[in-house]
Amino acid sequence: MKSIRVPFTDLGLQHQRLRPALDAAFDEVITSGAFAGGPFVARFEEEFSAFCNSRFAVGVGSGTEALWLSLLALGVGPGDEVVTVPNTFMATAEAISCCGAHPVFVDVDPVTHTLDPERLGDALTSRTKAILPVHLYGHPAHLDPILELAAHHGIPVVEDACQAHGALYRGRQVGTLGTVGCFSFYPGKNLGALGEAGAIVTEEPAIYEKLLRLRDHGQSRKYHHGIVGWNARMDGLQAAVLRVKLPHLHAWNGLRRSHAARYRSGLSDHPDIRVPSEASYALSVHHLYCVRVPNRDQVLNDMADAGITCGIHYPVPIHLQEAYRHLDLGPGSFPVTERSANELLSLPIFPELTPDQLDLVVDSLRHAVSGRATPKRSLVMA
């Protein structure tokens, strides 16, 4: 008898099943010597743009670089403002700051945890150079009113789709509705590399050409630098890995949605557990499955005692981080975001989870929230 344990994620299982294809891909790259940019990146860009139904894709070194270079390509610079949300990973705001611009935060919808369009208009000024909604936890932001307001003011929209590979907004792939869309392939993402990588998609040739130069030291051709750029090329090895994984992404996202449905079925009737909802316009890919619970930190510890690793995304909103103290946005500035930071608990949700593991998470969470001891489970291992 072996007790069931549930990690927050288990990349080893995914890579074990793909190992023959990964080994072959590695061998091809090593034999060719095309390690920095090159043909493997170009092939992945073609395949990822086709996956997204986008005209162009540009492979870069990380999701952070995708956000940063996208803003630079749109001309965002010192003194400009970019509107985004405070409940996201630090990279969203960092990309704005690295352009020399200022992040302007808008609180989020309490159900979807994405940018609240009703609050957006008040945040726009003559200095607003871009709007940066985040498709958080794999759930699309409510883009129609955001895009309408942006078009009215002539402001480009940069979609942060770093957690939303394959998510749909009214049947369209997120990342393709704004001016540019940004993706991260950090290992734990729905589509993850074996290290850092990212991509940008766009329909606009001029932006595409500028992104190609920005990621490669500003070069239009070797040793001819028309602008100041950066070394943001995607590695050939990472592109090869992503090419192996991309054909599996739809199936993996389907498993995540199935797991989310099992969680919802087992948890939604509990009076003190609020499960995530999916808006009518959205198809979520559940990069994270975040529930709202009372006494979150104690529940987190109780789940760990039951052998279940959960997470918190994100315990300190960006406006309360030390790095952004200069914005003078203290507690109470964004109440929906701050409440979420105190109450949301991220449950394990990755494709390889078994029904026994999912049921253990459900039972353990119900008992932890109710303040009762979790029943012990065991699994007979062959």
C-alpha positions as CSV (number, residue, x, y, z in Angstrom):
1,M,0.0,0.0,0.0
2,K,1.3,3.4,-0.9
3,S,-0.3,6.7,0.2
4,I,-1.5,9.0,-2.6
5,R,0.4,12.2,-2.9
6,V,-0.4,15.1,-5.2
7,P,2.3,17.4,-6.4
8,F,1.4,20.9,-7.7
9,T,2.8,19.8,-11.0
10,D,4.8,16.9,-12.4
11,L,6.8,17.7,-15.5
12,G,8.7,14.4,-15.2
13,L,5.6,12.4,-16.2
14,Q,5.1,14.5,-19.4
15,H,8.7,14.4,-20.4
16,Q,9.0,10.7,-19.7
17,R,6.2,10.0,-22.2
18,L,7.8,12.3,-24.8
19,R,11.4,11.2,-24.2
20,P,12.0,9.4,-27.5
21,A,10.7,12.3,-29.5
22,L,12.6,14.8,-27.3
23,D,15.9,12.8,-27.7
24,A,15.5,12.8,-31.4
25,A,14.8,16.5,-31.5
26,F,17.9,17.2,-29.3
27,D,20.0,15.0,-31.6
28,E,18.9,16.9,-34.7
29,V,19.7,20.3,-33.2
30,I,23.1,19.1,-31.8
31,T,24.0,17.6,-35.1
32,S,23.1,20.8,-37.0
33,G,24.7,23.2,-34.6
34,A,21.8,25.6,-35.0
35,F,21.6,26.7,-31.3
36,A,20.7,30.5,-31.4
37,G,17.8,31.2,-33.6
38,G,18.0,29.5,-36.9
39,P,15.8,26.9,-38.7
40,F,14.3,25.2,-35.7
41,V,13.1,28.5,-34.4
42,A,11.7,29.4,-37.8
43,R,9.8,26.1,-38.1
44,F,8.3,26.6,-34.6
45,E,7.3,30.1,-35.5
46,E,5.4,28.8,-38.5
47,E,3.7,26.1,-36.5
48,F,2.8,28.3,-33.6
49,S,1.4,31.1,-35.9
50,A,-0.7,28.4,-37.5
51,F,-1.9,27.1,-34.1
52,C,-2.9,30.6,-33.1
53,N,-4.4,31.4,-36.6
54,S,-2.1,34.4,-36.7
55,R,-0.2,35.8,-39.7
56,F,3.2,36.1,-37.9
57,A,5.0,34.7,-34.8
58,V,8.3,35.8,-33.4
59,G,10.2,33.4,-31.0
60,V,12.0,35.1,-28.2
61,G,13.9,34.2,-25.0
62,S,11.0,34.4,-22.5
63,G,7.5,35.7,-21.9
64,T,9.0,38.7,-20.2
65,E,10.9,39.6,-23.4
66,A,7.8,39.0,-25.4
67,L,6.0,41.7,-23.4
68,W,8.9,44.1,-23.3
69,L,9.8,43.9,-27.0
70,S,6.1,44.2,-27.9
71,L,5.8,47.5,-26.0
72,L,9.1,48.8,-27.6
73,A,7.8,47.9,-31.0
74,L,4.7,50.0,-30.4
75,G,6.9,52.9,-29.4
76,V,6.3,52.9,-25.7
77,G,9.1,54.9,-23.9
78,P,10.0,57.2,-21.1
79,G,7.1,59.2,-19.7
80,D,4.4,57.1,-21.3
81,E,1.8,55.1,-19.4
82,V,0.6,51.6,-20.0
83,V,-2.6,50.4,-18.3
84,T,-2.7,46.9,-16.8
85,V,-3.8,45.0,-13.7
86,P,-2.1,44.6,-10.3
87,N,-2.9,40.9,-9.8
88,T,-0.5,39.3,-12.2
89,F,3.1,38.1,-12.2
90,M,5.7,40.8,-11.8
91,A,6.8,40.4,-15.4
92,T,3.7,42.3,-16.8
93,A,4.7,45.5,-14.9
94,E,8.4,44.9,-15.3
95,A,8.1,45.0,-19.1
96,I,6.4,48.4,-18.8
97,S,9.1,49.8,-16.5
98,C,11.9,48.4,-18.6
99,C,10.6,50.7,-21.5
100,G,10.9,53.7,-19.2
101,A,7.1,53.9,-19.0
102,H,4.8,53.9,-16.0
103,P,2.3,51.1,-15.1
104,V,-1.2,52.4,-14.4
105,F,-3.3,49.8,-12.6
106,V,-6.9,49.0,-13.0
107,D,-8.7,46.7,-10.5
108,V,-10.2,43.4,-11.8
109,D,-13.5,41.7,-12.1
110,P,-14.3,39.7,-8.9
111,V,-15.4,36.6,-10.9
112,T,-12.8,36.3,-13.7
113,H,-10.0,38.1,-12.0
114,T,-9.2,39.9,-15.3
115,L,-9.2,43.6,-16.1
116,D,-12.6,45.2,-15.3
117,P,-13.6,47.1,-18.4
118,E,-15.9,49.3,-16.5
119,R,-12.9,50.8,-14.6
120,L,-10.7,51.2,-17.7
121,G,-11.9,54.5,-19.0
122,D,-11.0,56.4,-15.8
123,A,-7.4,55.1,-16.1
124,L,-6.8,56.5,-19.6
125,T,-5.0,59.8,-20.1
126,S,-3.2,61.7,-22.9
127,R,0.0,59.8,-21.9
128,T,-1.6,56.3,-22.3
129,K,0.4,54.5,-25.0
130,A,-0.9,50.9,-24.6
131,I,-3.5,48.8,-22.8
132,L,-2.2,45.5,-21.5
133,P,-5.0,43.1,-20.3
134,V,-3.9,39.8,-18.8
135,H,-5.6,36.5,-19.6
136,L,-5.1,35.3,-16.1
137,Y,-5.0,31.6,-14.9
138,G,-5.9,30.6,-18.5
139,H,-9.2,32.6,-18.6
140,P,-9.6,35.2,-21.3
141,A,-10.1,38.9,-20.3
142,H,-13.3,40.5,-21.5
143,L,-11.9,41.9,-24.7
144,D,-14.8,43.4,-26.5
145,P,-15.3,46.5,-24.4
146,I,-11.5,46.8,-23.9
147,L,-10.9,46.8,-27.7
148,E,-13.8,49.1,-28.3
149,L,-12.5,51.7,-25.9
150,A,-8.9,51.3,-27.2
151,A,-10.0,51.8,-30.8
152,H,-12.0,54.9,-29.8
153,H,-8.9,56.4,-28.3
154,G,-6.5,55.1,-30.9
155,I,-4.5,53.0,-28.3
156,P,-3.0,49.6,-29.2
157,V,-3.8,46.6,-27.1
158,V,-1.1,44.1,-26.0
159,E,-2.6,40.8,-24.9
160,D,-0.7,39.1,-22.1
161,A,-1.5,35.5,-23.0
162,C,1.4,34.1,-21.1
163,Q,-0.9,31.8,-19.1
164,A,-3.5,31.1,-21.8
165,H,-2.1,29.0,-24.7
166,G,-5.1,27.8,-26.6
167,A,-7.7,29.7,-24.7
168,L,-10.6,31.1,-26.8
169,Y,-12.4,34.4,-26.8
170,R,-15.7,34.0,-28.7
171,G,-14.1,31.2,-30.6
172,R,-10.9,33.0,-31.5
173,Q,-7.5,32.3,-30.0
174,V,-6.4,34.8,-27.4
175,G,-3.4,36.8,-28.4
176,T,-4.8,37.4,-31.9
177,L,-7.5,40.0,-31.1
178,G,-5.2,42.9,-30.0
179,T,-2.3,44.5,-31.8
180,V,0.1,41.9,-30.5
181,G,-0.2,38.8,-28.2
182,C,2.5,37.6,-25.9
183,F,3.2,34.0,-24.7
184,S,5.5,32.4,-22.2
185,F,6.9,28.9,-22.6
186,Y,8.2,28.7,-19.0
187,P,8.4,25.0,-18.1
188,G,5.3,24.9,-16.0
189,K,3.0,26.6,-18.6
190,N,0.4,24.7,-20.7
191,L,3.0,24.6,-23.4
192,G,6.4,24.6,-21.7
193,A,10.0,24.5,-22.9
194,L,12.9,22.9,-21.0
195,G,14.0,26.3,-19.9
196,E,13.0,29.8,-20.8
197,A,11.3,30.8,-24.1
198,G,8.5,33.0,-25.4
199,A,6.7,34.2,-28.5
200,I,4.8,37.2,-29.9
201,V,2.0,37.0,-32.5
202,T,0.7,39.8,-34.7
203,E,-1.1,40.5,-37.9
204,E,0.9,43.6,-38.7
205,P,3.9,43.3,-41.0
206,A,5.6,46.5,-39.8
207,I,5.4,45.4,-36.2
208,Y,6.6,41.9,-37.2
209,E,9.7,43.4,-39.0
210,K,10.5,45.6,-36.0
211,L,10.2,42.7,-33.6
212,L,12.6,40.7,-35.7
213,R,15.2,43.4,-35.4
214,L,14.6,44.2,-31.7
215,R,15.2,40.5,-30.7
216,D,18.5,40.4,-32.6
217,H,20.5,43.5,-31.5
218,G,18.6,45.8,-33.8
219,Q,20.0,44.1,-36.9
220,S,18.3,44.2,-40.3
221,R,21.2,42.0,-41.6
222,K,24.4,40.8,-39.9
223,Y,26.5,43.6,-38.4
224,H,24.0,46.3,-39.7
225,H,22.2,47.8,-36.7
226,G,19.5,50.2,-37.6
227,I,18.0,50.5,-34.0
228,V,19.1,49.6,-30.5
229,G,17.8,46.1,-29.8
230,W,18.6,43.2,-27.5
231,N,19.7,39.6,-27.5
232,A,16.3,38.0,-27.2
233,R,16.6,35.2,-29.6
234,M,14.9,31.9,-28.9
235,D,17.3,28.9,-28.5
236,G,17.2,26.2,-31.2
237,L,16.9,23.5,-28.6
238,Q,13.9,25.2,-27.0
239,A,12.2,25.6,-30.3
240,A,12.8,21.9,-31.0
241,V,11.2,20.9,-27.7
242,L,8.2,23.1,-28.3
243,R,7.7,21.6,-31.8
244,V,7.5,18.2,-30.1
245,K,5.0,19.4,-27.5
246,L,2.8,21.7,-29.6
247,P,0.8,18.9,-31.3
248,H,-0.2,17.6,-27.9
249,L,-1.4,21.0,-26.6
250,H,-5.1,20.7,-27.5
251,A,-5.3,17.3,-25.8
252,W,-3.5,18.5,-22.7
253,N,-5.8,21.5,-22.5
254,G,-8.8,19.2,-22.8
255,L,-7.5,17.2,-19.8
256,R,-7.1,20.4,-17.8
257,R,-10.7,21.3,-18.6
258,S,-11.8,17.8,-17.6
259,H,-10.0,18.1,-14.3
260,A,-11.5,21.5,-13.7
261,A,-15.0,20.0,-14.3
262,R,-14.3,17.3,-11.7
263,Y,-13.1,19.9,-9.2
264,R,-16.3,21.9,-9.9
265,S,-18.5,18.9,-9.4
266,G,-16.9,18.0,-6.1
267,L,-16.5,21.4,-4.6
268,S,-19.2,23.8,-5.9
269,D,-21.8,22.8,-3.3
270,H,-19.5,23.6,-0.4
271,P,-20.8,26.9,1.2
272,D,-17.3,28.1,2.0
273,I,-15.5,27.2,-1.2
274,R,-15.9,29.5,-4.3
275,V,-14.8,27.7,-7.4
276,P,-13.8,29.7,-10.6
277,S,-16.4,30.5,-13.2
278,E,-16.1,30.5,-16.9
279,A,-17.6,33.6,-18.6
280,S,-20.0,33.1,-21.5
281,Y,-17.5,34.5,-24.0
282,A,-14.6,32.3,-22.8
283,L,-13.1,28.9,-23.1
284,S,-10.5,28.7,-20.3
285,V,-7.5,26.4,-20.5
286,H,-7.0,26.3,-16.7
287,H,-3.3,27.0,-16.5
288,L,-4.2,27.5,-12.8
289,Y,-7.3,26.4,-10.9
290,C,-7.8,29.0,-8.1
291,V,-10.5,28.6,-5.5
292,R,-11.5,31.2,-2.9
293,V,-11.4,29.9,0.7
294,P,-11.5,31.3,4.2
295,N,-8.4,31.0,6.3
296,R,-6.4,30.4,3.2
297,D,-3.0,30.0,4.8
298,Q,-4.2,27.5,7.3
299,V,-5.9,25.6,4.5
300,L,-2.7,25.6,2.5
301,N,-0.9,24.0,5.5
302,D,-3.6,21.4,6.1
303,M,-3.5,20.4,2.4
304,A,0.3,19.9,2.7
305,D,-0.3,17.7,5.7
306,A,-2.6,15.6,3.6
307,G,0.1,15.2,1.0
308,I,-1.2,17.8,-1.5
309,T,1.0,20.7,-2.7
310,C,-1.1,23.8,-3.5
311,G,0.1,27.3,-4.4
312,I,-0.7,30.9,-4.0
313,H,-1.0,33.2,-7.1
314,Y,-0.2,35.9,-6.1
315,P,0.2,36.7,-2.4
316,V,1.4,40.3,-2.8
317,P,-0.2,42.4,-5.5
318,I,2.2,44.4,-7.7
319,H,1.1,47.8,-6.3
320,L,2.1,46.6,-2.8
321,Q,5.5,45.3,-3.9
322,E,8.6,47.1,-2.6
323,A,9.7,47.6,-6.2
324,Y,6.7,49.8,-6.8
325,R,6.5,51.7,-3.5
326,H,7.3,54.9,-5.4
327,L,3.8,54.7,-7.0
328,D,2.3,55.5,-3.5
329,L,-0.5,53.0,-3.9
330,G,-1.1,51.6,-0.4
331,P,-3.5,49.0,0.9
332,G,-7.1,49.6,-0.2
333,S,-6.1,51.0,-3.6
334,F,-7.5,47.9,-5.4
335,P,-9.8,46.1,-3.1
336,V,-10.8,43.2,-5.4
337,T,-7.2,42.4,-6.2
338,E,-6.2,42.6,-2.5
339,R,-9.0,40.3,-1.4
340,S,-8.0,37.8,-4.0
341,A,-4.4,37.9,-2.8
342,N,-5.6,36.9,0.7
343,E,-8.2,34.2,-0.3
344,L,-7.2,32.5,-3.5
345,L,-5.7,29.0,-3.3
346,S,-4.3,27.3,-6.4
347,L,-5.1,23.6,-6.6
348,P,-3.0,21.1,-8.6
349,I,-4.1,21.0,-12.2
350,F,-1.9,19.3,-14.8
351,P,-2.8,16.9,-17.5
352,E,-1.3,13.8,-15.9
353,L,-3.4,13.9,-12.7
354,T,-5.3,10.7,-12.0
355,P,-8.9,10.4,-10.8
356,D,-7.7,9.2,-7.4
357,Q,-5.5,12.2,-7.0
358,L,-8.3,14.6,-8.1
359,D,-10.7,13.0,-5.7
360,L,-8.2,13.2,-2.8
361,V,-7.8,17.0,-3.5
362,V,-11.5,17.4,-3.4
363,D,-12.0,15.4,-0.2
364,S,-9.0,17.1,1.5
365,L,-10.1,20.6,0.6
366,R,-13.6,20.1,1.8
367,H,-12.3,18.7,5.2
368,A,-9.6,21.4,5.5
369,V,-12.1,24.3,4.9
370,S,-14.6,22.7,7.3
371,G,-11.9,22.3,9.9
372,R,-12.0,18.5,10.1
373,A,-9.2,16.0,9.7
374,T,-8.6,14.7,6.2
375,P,-9.4,11.0,5.8
376,K,-6.3,8.9,4.9
377,R,-6.3,7.3,1.5
378,S,-4.0,4.7,0.0
379,L,-3.4,3.4,-3.4
380,V,-2.4,-0.2,-4.2
381,M,0.7,0.0,-6.4
382,A,1.4,-2.9,-8.7
